[in-house]
Amino acid sequence: EDDIVASLERTQLSAPIQFADVESRSSEPRLQCRLPVGFSRLPTTASSVTDGSSSSGPGGARRWSRLTEEIGRLAELLRRLPVEADRFDAERAGGRAWVQGSLHKFEDTWQEQHPIELRLNRNFFPFALFTGGISNNYGQLPLIGPSAHSSAANADGADAGDSASSPVCPRFPFPPLSSTRLLASPSAADSIPDHSRTRESQPSSPDLEVSNTMVGQQKKHRILMVSDFFFPNFGGIESHIYYLSQCLLKLGHKVVVMTHAYGKRSGVRYVTNGLKVYYVPWRPFLMQNTLPTLLLTFPIVRTIIIREKISVVHGHQAFSTLCHEALMHARTMGYKVVFTDHSLYGFADAGSIHMNKVLQFTLADIDQAICVSHTSKENTVLKSGIPPEKVFMVPNAVDTAMFTPSPKRLSCDEIVIVVISRLVYRKGADLLVEVIPEVCRLFPKVRFIVGGDGPKRVRLEEMREKFSLQDRVEMLGAVPHDQVRSVLISGHIFLNSSLTEAFCIAILEAASCGLLTVSTRVGGVPEVLPDDMIVLAEPAPEDMVGAVKKAIDMLPEIDPQVMHLRIKQLYSWDDVAKRTEIVYDRAMQSPTINLLDRLPRYLTCGAWAGKLFCLIMIINYLLWCLLEFLQPSKDIEEVPDTGPLHDHLDSS
C-alpha cells in the first residue's frame, strides 16, 4: 500500500485522481479513476495488472509489485496527456481503459466529463477506497489510507520514513468502506463516498481539507432544474438552463438537471464543471415534449429528489409536460418549487386556452415564479391568476466571451443581412418570404444569409427560385451552436421577424457580435436593447422593409467593438444567477402548508377544472403515501457531494 502511494506521489500529477473498487458483491470488480475535464486518449490495458495469485505469499507480493508499477505508469501517462474534453464509453470497456473525444455542436461550451474505469478480474484483491491527491494547479488534496489497518497504524504512530516519503500529500486515517457501487446504476458517476462526516472528528489542518462544496454552507441551495428542453436540443431555453446552472455552480450551489432521453443519450451524464444531468428514459411525444402521464413520473422524480437531497425544484417552460409533472410531485412531497416562464401565449385560440389552464393549475400552488421580461410577467399574471408579488422579472443574458465581433471591420460595399431562426410560423418565416424579395429589389448591394431549418424552409426555397435570388440568398440549413458566431460576424445587420417573443436571446447574441438589429416590435423585444442598437418595426412587410432601409443608413455610425462592450456591461449570466439566487431565498422563506390548506387554491381555477385539479392532487398524495410504504425515503441511497471543478480552480 505504501508503495502504491509513493508511486502516485512521484508522478506529480497536475490534477486530482480518485480511485474506488467494489468487493465480491459484483461478478467483476472495477477500479474507477475519476478525472476532471482535460484528458485525452489513453490506450492502457488493465488486464496485465493481475496475475490471479492470492493476496498473500510470494504471488501476492509479485501482484502488488505489478499493480504498483501499473498504477505508476498510468499516472505518468495521465500527466503527459494534452488538455481536451473527453468522455468514456463504459459499455465497451471490456478489460481496457480509454477515453474518446466528445465532439458535438456545443464544443467547449458543452464539454462532457466522464470517469475512466479500469475493470480488474474477479480474483483481484479488493481494497477500500483511497483518493490520490497531488498538488499543483489544483492545490493540495489529501491521500486517504487504503484500509482500516493501515489507517490505524498511521494513527498509532508512523515512523519518520513514512512521513518523509509523502511531504506533499499527507495521509490520515479513515474507516473502511463497504462495497461501493460503480457504474451499475444511474448513480454511476456518484460513487465517490462522502467523507465530510468522518472529517468532523479529525483535527483541522489546511493540508487535510477535502473539496466538498456543501460542507459548512447551510445557506447554499440544492437545485433540480426540470424541463423537456436541454442539450443536445438547441434553443433559448436550453441555453438559459445551461448557463444559469453553470453560474449557480460557481456560486457554490448544487445543481442537477432532469430532462427526457435524447436518442441513445439516456441515464446520467456530466457536462462542464461537473453539472449532472439525468436523462430519464422517456421518449419525446410531440415537439420534444414527453407524453403527459400525471402520475407515472412520480417514482423517478421522488427518487432523484431524495438521492440528490434537493431543496428547490425549478421548472422551465410552460409547454414542458415533464416540468409541470415534476413541480406537482415536488409540492406533494413538501418541497419548494420555482417556475420560469419563457414564452408568451394569447387568450383566444384553442391551444392558448388549453395551455393557460394547465399553467393556472401549476402556478396555483407555486412558491415563486420568474419571467424573462416585464411583458412576459404581465402575460403570466393575467393568464394564470398568480399574485404579482410572487413573480420576479429576471432577464436572459448572453455569453459575451463566446459571441465576440470580428477583429476586422467589414466593408460596407456589400451589405449582408443575417437571419438565424427556426423556420416556423411563430418565428415569422412567412414574413421573410415577403420581405426578402422587396429588399433585394430596392437595394442591389444587399445579400441575405439564412440559417435555420423547419417546415417553412420550403416556402423560402420556392421564393428564391421564383425571384431568381440564388446568388443573393444563401440557405445554410440548421446551424450548430458553435458555428453561430462565425455566421453572425459575416454580416452587418441581423433580421428578426418573430411574431411573438418573451425576450429573444438571438438579438442579444447578434448585438454582442456587433450587428445592428432589425426586429419586429412584439412581446418583450423592445425591452432588450437600447434604441440606438435596434430598429423596431411592426410585423408587416412594408414596415419591415422600411426598418431595413433605416438600418442600412445607420451602419456607418455603428462600431461593433463598442456595441460588444455595451452588451457586456448590460447582460451577464453571473448577474442572472445572483438574481435567481434571491428568488430561491424567497422561496425557502415561504411557509410550508399541508394538503388540506393547499386544496382551496385549486378550487379557484374554475367551476369544473378546480374540482378536477383537487382530485388529481388527492390521488397524487395517496400515490406518495404508497411509495413511502413500498420504499421508505430512508432506504433510498443519498448521493455524496463531491463539488464542482470551480472549488479546485479557486483553491489554486
Disulfide bonds with the S-S distance in Angstrom:
none
